[in-house]
Amino acid sequence: MTPALVVGRTHATIKDASLQGATLWLVQPIMADDRADGFPLIAIDAVGAAVGDRVMLSSDGPLARTRLNAEKTPVRWTIIGLADQRN
């Protein structure tokens, strides 16, 4: 699992058939101190995330295929959890 921050929503007018109806978020992987950790990624949403949410990502292929109900998909990242708010 990889912690990340949802920084925006993205869309594609032409995309793989497995992505029809999927919400695509632009997410920035982060370190424990909230500093960016690499380049932003595109992830499908499995939990109802929103811009500004801290989330957990998974790169598990079978999970993405199950979520999208597809035998094949180009999806690499799936948002699988929302992080609790910090005090």
KAKAJO-V47942 format. One record per residue. N is the residue number from 1. SS is DSSP state (helix for helix, strand for strand, loop for the rest). PHI is phi in whole degrees, -180 to 180 (* if undefined). PSI is psi in whole degrees, 0 to 359 (* if undefined). Layout:
((N	SS	PHI	PSI) (N	SS	PHI	PSI))
//
This chain:
((1	loop	*	147) (2	strand	-129	125) (3	strand	-74	146) (4	strand	-154	167) (5	strand	-119	130) (6	strand	-76	119) (7	strand	-110	349) (8	strand	176	169) (9	strand	-106	148) (10	strand	-132	165) (11	loop	-151	165) (12	loop	-139	132) (13	loop	-76	331) (14	loop	-123	122) (15	loop	-151	168) (16	loop	-59	143) (17	helix	-58	330) (18	helix	-66	343) (19	helix	-93	0) (20	loop	-59	125) (21	loop	84	355) (22	loop	-83	143) (23	loop	-88	126) (24	strand	-108	121) (25	strand	-111	146) (26	strand	-91	120) (27	strand	-124	144) (28	strand	-109	111) (29	strand	-58	142) (30	strand	-132	158) (31	loop	-91	178) (32	loop	-59	330) (33	loop	-95	17) (34	loop	71	10) (35	loop	-76	147) (36	strand	-59	143) (37	loop	-128	79) (38	loop	98	195) (39	loop	-84	154) (40	loop	-62	154) (41	strand	-127	165) (42	strand	-108	131) (43	strand	-133	148) (44	strand	-85	155) (45	strand	-101	126) (46	loop	-116	3) (47	loop	-135	358) (48	loop	86	42) (49	loop	-73	165) (50	loop	-141	164) (51	loop	-57	134) (52	loop	96	346) (53	loop	-74	142) (54	strand	-90	130) (55	strand	-132	169) (56	strand	-112	134) (57	strand	-108	151) (58	strand	-128	143) (59	loop	-104	21) (60	loop	-74	112) (61	helix	-61	313) (62	helix	-59	325) (63	helix	-63	315) (64	helix	-62	317) (65	helix	-64	320) (66	helix	-65	314) (67	helix	-60	322) (68	helix	-92	357) (69	loop	54	51) (70	loop	-136	144) (71	loop	-72	326) (72	loop	-135	144) (73	loop	-158	148) (74	loop	-83	2) (75	loop	-65	133) (76	loop	-109	323) (77	loop	-118	136) (78	strand	-129	132) (79	strand	-78	119) (80	strand	-115	354) (81	strand	-164	153) (82	strand	-103	131) (83	loop	-78	146) (84	loop	-64	151) (85	loop	-71	144) (86	loop	-85	151) (87	loop	-95	*))
//
